[in-house]
Amino acid sequence: TNGRDNVRIIGTEGQSTCHVVSLRDDLPPERSMTVWTCLGPAEHSVFLPLGNAIDGVDGAFARDWTEKRTAFSPTLACDAFRRLAALCQLNRKMYGQGVRDFWAAREKELLAAWPAVFARGNAAEMTAFVTREQRRAFEDAVRIHDELEWYIASNGLSCRYSQKLGVWKRHPDPKPFVPSGTEEKER
């Protein structure tokens, strides 16, 4: 909690997943629920919709959660989101803000598009929407991680040794990381 017994913070940096359930009382029970699922720490990940009428998910999201794992898997969305969040948490201002802004813009898109798809109640349409957006988010998480890793390495934010001066130097004026595909208006 945040010091108040009646309020629970939705996302924390130590969480591995986060889910928010939304119920609509104006629809039949068999298709009234959306689970907004986030497969990484919520601060640097995206919430994606799952309607209770869908009949499948993208392969990267189809993990057997009863299986005990000890190693990273490049084919699982949960690992892609966690490794991206781990880099973002190293420096929230320089690395994380651009990623938060990117996912916030994606969530805005989803919040605008999902209600119409959901209200039509067509399971095939909902499944197609969900799997398409899951695949898109997974691919973006992998791409953004790779871009951020390169940004850290190429901007010398971990310091560079100057042989000429014989000292360690930081990049003089690094700009915060912004993922490719981020619209100018979102910056």
Secondary structure, DSSP 8 states (H G I E B T S, - for coil): --S-TT---S--TT-S-EEEEEE-TTS-GGG-EEEEEESS-GGGS--EEEETT-----GGG---TTS---S--TT-HHHHHHHHHHHHTT-IIIIIHHHHHHHHHHHHHHHHHHHHHHHHT-HHHHHHHHHHHHHHHHHHHHHHHHHHHHHHHHTTTT-EEETTTTEEE--SS------TT--GGG-
